Amino acid sequence: MSDMLDLDNQICFALYAANRAVTARYRPLLADLGLTYPQYLVMLVLWEQARSGRLTRVSDLGARLRLDSGTLTPLLKRLADRGLVIRQRSQGDERVVTIALTDAGRELREQAGQIPGRLLCGIDVEPDRLVALRDELRQVLSALEQQVGASD
């Protein structure tokens, strides 16, 4: 009989191990862009926001990526130091900081366009299964976040 406390029975460990494996798979692909995985996630959101023409506030970026300001601020500083983004305080409310892509940040999107395809190259999993897994994970995340919100 299987023990519920066996490591292999833990969904948290399966998610943790899968996250580490995916991040490791991204590492060499992102090295070509000079980005870490968390920086890549920030850039994905900024590219998405730029397409819609909306300004990106740091607080909104943190909420979207589920990152606190203590984690997000150094990421944004490194991206600004590389000349990929500009951080600006709102003139109407200095507590509000917006992030804008520079020309270099916008140009990096073209290079990044090949990352998703290269990531999946050689993985023997049907794309439809990966899409279904992504959708299931989103549902689990939503349920977990609702539960956490209900307990606050």
C-alpha positions in Angstrom: 0.0 0.0 0.0 1.2 3.5 -0.9 1.8 6.0 1.9 0.4 9.5 1.2 3.5 11.0 2.6 5.8 9.3 0.0 7.5 12.0 -2.0 6.2 10.5 -5.3 2.6 10.9 -4.1 3.0 14.7 -3.6 1.5 16.9 -6.3 3.7 19.7 -4.9 6.8 17.8 -5.6 5.7 16.9 -9.2 5.0 20.6 -9.9 8.3 21.6 -8.2 10.3 19.1 -10.2 8.5 20.0 -13.5 9.1 23.7 -12.9 12.8 23.1 -12.3 13.1 20.9 -15.5 11.3 23.5 -17.6 13.5 26.3 -16.2 16.6 24.3 -16.9 15.4 23.7 -20.5 14.9 27.4 -20.9 18.3 28.4 -19.5 20.5 27.8 -22.7 17.8 29.2 -24.9 17.6 32.4 -22.9 21.3 32.7 -22.6 21.4 33.7 -26.3 19.2 36.7 -25.3 21.1 37.5 -22.2 18.0 36.9 -20.0 17.3 34.8 -17.0 14.0 32.9 -16.8 12.4 35.5 -14.4 13.6 38.3 -16.7 12.1 36.5 -19.7 8.7 36.3 -17.9 8.8 40.1 -17.2 9.7 40.8 -20.8 6.8 38.5 -22.0 4.3 40.6 -20.0 5.9 43.9 -21.2 5.7 42.8 -24.9 2.1 41.8 -24.4 1.2 45.1 -22.8 3.1 47.0 -25.5 1.0 45.3 -28.2 -2.1 46.6 -26.5 -0.7 50.1 -26.1 -1.2 50.1 -22.3 1.3 51.4 -19.8 2.5 48.8 -17.4 2.6 49.7 -13.8 5.0 47.8 -11.5 2.2 46.8 -9.2 0.2 45.3 -12.2 3.3 43.5 -13.4 3.9 42.0 -9.9 0.2 40.9 -9.7 0.4 39.3 -13.2 3.6 37.4 -12.4 2.7 36.8 -8.8 5.9 38.4 -7.6 6.3 40.8 -4.7 8.1 44.1 -5.1 11.2 42.8 -3.3 11.7 40.2 -6.1 10.4 42.3 -8.9 12.4 45.5 -8.2 15.9 44.0 -8.7 14.7 42.2 -11.9 13.5 45.5 -13.3 16.7 47.3 -12.2 18.8 44.7 -14.1 16.6 45.0 -17.2 16.9 48.8 -17.0 20.7 48.6 -16.6 20.8 46.5 -19.8 18.8 49.2 -21.6 15.8 47.0 -22.2 13.3 49.0 -20.0 12.8 52.4 -18.5 11.3 52.9 -15.1 9.3 56.1 -14.5 7.5 57.5 -11.5 4.1 58.9 -12.3 4.0 62.7 -12.0 0.5 62.5 -10.6 1.4 60.0 -7.9 5.0 59.3 -7.1 4.1 55.9 -5.5 3.1 54.7 -9.0 6.0 53.4 -11.1 5.5 52.5 -14.8 7.7 50.4 -17.0 8.2 51.0 -20.6 10.2 49.1 -23.2 13.1 50.8 -24.9 13.8 50.2 -28.6 16.3 47.5 -27.6 13.6 45.9 -25.4 11.1 45.9 -28.3 13.8 44.5 -30.7 14.6 41.6 -28.4 11.0 40.3 -28.9 11.9 39.3 -32.5 14.8 37.2 -31.2 12.7 35.7 -28.5 10.1 34.6 -31.0 11.9 31.3 -31.7 12.2 30.4 -28.0 8.8 28.5 -27.6 9.4 26.4 -30.7 13.0 25.6 -29.7 11.8 24.7 -26.2 9.4 22.0 -27.5 11.9 20.7 -30.1 12.9 17.2 -29.1 10.3 16.8 -26.3 8.3 13.7 -27.0 4.9 15.1 -25.8 2.1 16.0 -28.2 1.4 19.7 -28.3 -2.3 19.1 -27.6 -1.3 17.3 -24.3 0.8 20.3 -23.3 -2.0 22.7 -24.0 -4.4 20.6 -22.0 -1.9 20.4 -19.1 -1.4 24.2 -19.2 -5.2 24.7 -19.1 -5.5 22.2 -16.2 -2.7 24.0 -14.3 -4.5 27.3 -14.8 -7.7 25.8 -13.3 -5.8 24.4 -10.3 -4.0 27.7 -9.8 -7.3 29.6 -9.9 -8.9 27.2 -7.4 -5.8 27.6 -5.1 -5.8 31.3 -5.3 -9.6 31.5 -4.6 -9.0 29.3 -1.5 -6.2 31.5 -0.3 -8.3 34.6 -0.9 -11.2 33.1 1.0 -9.0 32.4 4.0 -7.5 35.9 4.2 
